[in-house]
Structures are given as structure tokens and as C-alpha cells.
Amino acid sequence: MSPKHVPLRKCIGCQTMKAKRDLIRIVATPDGAIRIDPTGKAAGRGAYLCPTVACFELALKRKALERALKRPVPAEIWDSVKRQLEGTAHG
């Protein structure tokens, strides 16, 4: 039996390829909303980010999320992602 295929995605912060399940997916839905996608299956254009504050800050500084989603990202989305990271950082 062959090993199970693990989908890889690139972090928009550190530019490293990692397993999709190890990253946070942020999705721009067809109706224009931008939100965190915990299932990884929501329809729309997705961007992936390592669950670390360092990658978050790098992505924020380089405007990587705006580029990946091809649209401006409201500050509330950045705040929401940062809150989620801070919640998991010490866990």
C-alpha cells in the first residue's frame, strides 16, 4: 500500500511548503467576504499561513494576504487571525 498523499501549501509569510492541515486558511468567498476557514473547504480563493506570530507579522508587513487574495483585507481580519494565533501560541 502506498503512503497517503498529503496536500502541501505555501505559507504566505515564510514561503515554506507545509502540510495543508498544519496551516491556517484564510478565504475570500465569491460574495466578497474574507474570513478564516477552519474546515479548509470553503468556496473561494484561499491563502495559507503558518500558525505562528512571526509568519503573521511577515505576511502583514509584506501585504502578502492582499496579494494572495487579490483584494484589500480589512483590519478586522488581521485582528481575528492574530487573536487566533495568540490563543494557540501558548497551548
C-alpha positions as CSV (number, residue, x, y, z in Angstrom):
1,M,0.0,0.0,0.0
2,S,1.4,3.4,-0.9
3,P,1.7,6.2,1.7
4,K,-1.3,8.6,1.9
5,H,-1.0,11.7,-0.2
6,V,-0.5,14.8,2.0
7,P,-1.6,18.1,0.2
8,L,1.1,20.8,0.6
9,R,0.5,24.6,0.6
10,K,2.9,27.5,0.8
11,C,2.7,29.9,3.8
12,I,2.3,33.5,2.6
13,G,4.5,34.6,5.5
14,C,7.7,32.4,5.5
15,Q,7.2,31.0,1.9
16,T,7.7,27.4,3.2
17,M,5.8,24.4,1.9
18,K,3.9,22.6,4.7
19,A,1.1,20.2,5.0
20,K,-2.2,21.9,4.4
21,R,-3.7,20.7,7.7
22,D,-0.8,22.4,9.6
23,L,-1.7,25.9,8.2
24,I,-4.5,28.4,8.8
25,R,-6.6,29.0,5.7
26,I,-8.0,32.5,5.0
27,V,-10.6,32.6,2.3
28,A,-12.1,35.3,0.1
29,T,-15.6,34.0,-0.7
30,P,-17.3,34.6,-4.0
31,D,-19.7,37.0,-2.3
32,G,-16.7,39.2,-1.3
33,A,-16.3,38.3,2.4
34,I,-12.9,37.4,3.9
35,R,-12.7,35.0,6.8
36,I,-10.8,32.3,8.5
37,D,-11.7,28.9,7.1
38,P,-11.3,26.3,9.9
39,T,-12.6,23.5,7.6
40,G,-10.2,24.3,4.7
41,K,-13.1,23.6,2.3
42,A,-15.0,26.9,1.9
43,A,-15.5,28.0,-1.6
44,G,-13.4,30.9,-2.8
45,R,-9.8,32.0,-3.1
46,G,-7.6,30.8,-0.2
47,A,-4.3,31.8,1.3
48,Y,-2.4,29.8,3.9
49,L,-0.5,31.0,6.9
50,C,1.7,29.1,9.5
51,P,0.1,29.3,12.9
52,T,2.9,31.5,14.3
53,V,3.0,35.2,15.2
54,A,6.3,35.5,13.2
55,C,4.7,34.4,9.9
56,F,1.7,36.5,10.6
57,E,3.8,39.7,11.1
58,L,5.8,38.9,8.0
59,A,2.7,38.5,5.9
60,L,1.2,41.7,7.4
61,K,4.4,43.7,6.6
62,R,4.7,42.4,3.1
63,K,0.9,42.7,2.3
64,A,1.1,39.0,1.3
65,L,-2.6,38.3,2.2
66,E,-3.8,41.2,0.0
67,R,-1.7,39.9,-2.9
68,A,-2.7,36.2,-2.4
69,L,-6.5,37.0,-2.2
70,K,-6.2,39.7,-4.9
71,R,-8.2,42.2,-2.8
72,P,-7.8,44.6,0.2
73,V,-8.0,42.9,3.6
74,P,-9.9,44.7,6.3
75,A,-8.1,45.3,9.7
76,E,-10.7,43.1,11.5
77,I,-9.5,40.1,9.5
78,W,-5.9,40.7,10.6
79,D,-7.1,41.2,14.2
80,S,-9.1,38.0,14.1
81,V,-6.1,35.9,12.8
82,K,-3.8,37.5,15.4
83,R,-6.3,36.6,18.2
84,Q,-6.5,33.0,16.9
85,L,-2.7,32.8,16.8
86,E,-2.3,34.2,20.3
87,G,-4.8,31.7,21.6
88,T,-2.9,28.8,20.1
89,A,0.7,30.1,20.8
90,H,0.8,29.1,24.5
91,G,-1.4,26.0,24.0
